[in-house]
Amino acid sequence: MKFIVVIPARYKSKRLPGKPLAKIGGLPMIVRTYNQCKKVVKKDQIIVATDSVKIKKVCDEYKINSLITSSKCLTGTDRVAEVAKKINCSFYINVQGDEPFFNPYDLKKLINIAKKKPNEIINGYAEIKDKKLFFSSSIPKVVFDKNGYLLYMSRGPIPSNKKFEFKKAWRQICAYSFPKKTLMDFSKIKNKTPMESFEDIEILRFLELGFKVKMIKMSNKSLAVDNNEDLEKAKIYLKFKKL
């Protein structure tokens, strides 16, 4: 069953401009993300989708397959959809470019499940064990039903209670599997849907369009870089192998 891993990499990040090229231990973040994926998938099955000539130049330097996509893409998923229009596959694995320490075992698990369920949208989650993460707006929190399908995702602290306490919660891991047809339906929307725009979480567009999203458990060995504070954490993580 044919698939590719697409790593979206936008240069003009709102919270951290030039983020994919930010260096962690001397290597650009996008290269570190690619290296993690390469531990599981052949390099010919990995492609960086970017709107930046600067990022493409770095990819060329490290012999990473890349494709220039439109600067008008609303989200990383729209960027993956643009790749899907040019490269025909059964499904597309999306690993965000800001996951420099993404766990290869999680990627392998995602691919194996996607092979069994190629027509499902699949997204990862992990349990939150740090109260700070629960209240951080940089971390999308997820709630799902008894069958593991996403009910809602928010940058706010959910699930919550009357005392506004942290008891038990889960966070999104930014790795997905998308069927081609679903990606095409997603990309037909020329403006972000209401909750997608309000929360700034692209997966919500699928829910608002009536699609189901299957959530699968992944490890906590993931550190998404969303802002300068996260970047400093990533540098510490690399140096001391712990947060």
Long-range contacts (C-beta under 8 A, 24 or more apart in sequence): 1-90, 1-91, 1-115, 1-118, 2-88, 2-89, 2-90, 3-45, 3-89, 3-90, 3-91, 3-92, 3-93, 3-111, 3-114, 3-115, 3-177, 4-45, 4-46, 4-47, 4-83, 4-87, 4-89, 4-92, 4-93, 5-37, 5-41, 5-45, 5-46, 5-47, 5-92, 5-93, 5-94, 5-95, 5-107, 6-47, 6-48, 6-49, 6-79, 6-80, 6-83, 6-92, 6-93, 6-94, 6-95, 7-33, 7-34, 7-37, 7-46, 7-47, 7-48, 7-49, 7-94, 7-95, 7-96, 7-97, 8-48, 8-49, 8-50, 8-76, 8-77, 8-79, 8-80, 8-94, 8-96, 8-97, 9-48, 9-49, 9-50, 9-52, 9-55, 9-97, 10-50, 10-51, 10-52, 10-73, 10-76, 10-79, 10-97, 11-50, 11-51, 11-52, 11-54, 11-55, 12-51, 15-138, 15-226, 15-227, 16-225, 16-226, 16-227, 16-228, 16-230, 16-231, 18-54, 19-97, 19-98, 19-225, 19-231, 20-50, 20-52, 20-55, 20-97, 20-98, 21-54, 21-55, 21-58, 22-225, 22-231, 24-100, 24-231, 24-234, 24-235, 24-238, 25-235, 25-238, 25-239, 28-58, 29-97, 29-98, 29-100, 29-225, 29-234, 30-55, 30-58, 30-59, 30-64, 30-97, 31-58, 31-62, 31-64, 32-100, 32-101, 33-95, 33-96, 33-97, 33-98, 33-99, 33-100, 33-102, 34-62, 34-64, 36-95, 36-99, 36-100, 36-101, 36-102, 36-103, 36-104, 36-107, 37-95, 37-102, 37-104, 37-107, 39-104, 40-104, 40-107, 40-108, 40-111, 41-93, 41-107, 41-111, 47-83, 47-87, 48-97, 49-76, 49-79, 49-80, 49-82, 49-83, 50-79, 51-79, 74-191, 74-192, 74-202, 75-192, 75-202, 75-205, 76-202, 77-176, 77-178, 77-183, 77-186, 77-187, 77-202, 77-203, 77-205, 78-186, 78-187, 78-202, 80-178, 80-183, 81-178, 81-183, 81-184, 81-186, 81-187, 82-187, 84-178, 84-180, 84-183, 84-184, 85-184, 88-180, 89-180, 90-118, 90-179, 90-180, 91-118, 91-177, 91-178, 91-179, 91-180, 92-177, 92-178, 92-180, 92-183, 93-175, 93-176, 93-177, 94-175, 94-176, 94-177, 94-178, 95-174, 95-175, 96-174, 96-175, 96-224, 98-174, 98-224, 98-225, 98-226, 99-174, 99-175, 99-222, 99-223, 99-224, 99-225, 100-223, 100-225, 100-234, 101-221, 101-222, 101-223, 101-234, 101-237, 101-238, 102-175, 102-222, 103-218, 103-219, 103-221, 103-222, 105-219, 106-173, 106-175, 106-218, 106-219, 106-221, 106-222, 107-175, 109-216, 109-218, 110-175, 110-176, 110-177, 110-216, 110-218, 111-177, 113-177, 113-216, 114-177, 117-214, 118-177, 118-179, 119-179, 119-182, 120-177, 120-179, 120-212, 120-214, 121-176, 121-177, 121-178, 121-179, 121-182, 121-206, 121-211, 121-212, 121-213, 121-214, 122-176, 122-177, 122-213, 122-214, 122-215, 122-216, 123-150, 123-172, 123-173, 123-175, 123-176, 123-203, 123-213, 123-214, 123-215, 123-216, 124-172, 124-173, 124-174, 124-175, 124-176, 124-215, 124-216, 124-217, 124-218, 125-170, 125-171, 125-172, 125-173, 125-215, 125-216, 125-217, 125-218, 126-170, 126-171, 126-173, 126-217, 126-218, 126-219, 126-220, 126-222, 127-168, 127-169, 127-170, 127-171, 127-220, 128-166, 128-169, 128-170, 128-171, 129-220, 131-166, 133-171, 134-166, 134-169, 135-166, 138-224, 138-226, 138-227, 138-230, 139-171, 139-172, 139-224, 140-171, 140-172, 140-199, 140-201, 140-203, 141-169, 141-170, 141-171, 141-172, 142-170, 142-171, 142-172, 142-215, 143-170, 144-170, 144-215, 148-214, 148-215, 148-216, 149-212, 149-213, 149-214, 149-215, 150-203, 150-207, 150-212, 150-213, 150-214, 150-215, 152-204, 152-207, 153-199, 153-201, 153-203, 153-204, 154-199, 154-201, 155-199, 155-200, 155-201, 172-201, 172-203, 173-218, 173-222, 174-224, 175-218, 176-203, 182-206, 182-211, 185-209, 185-211
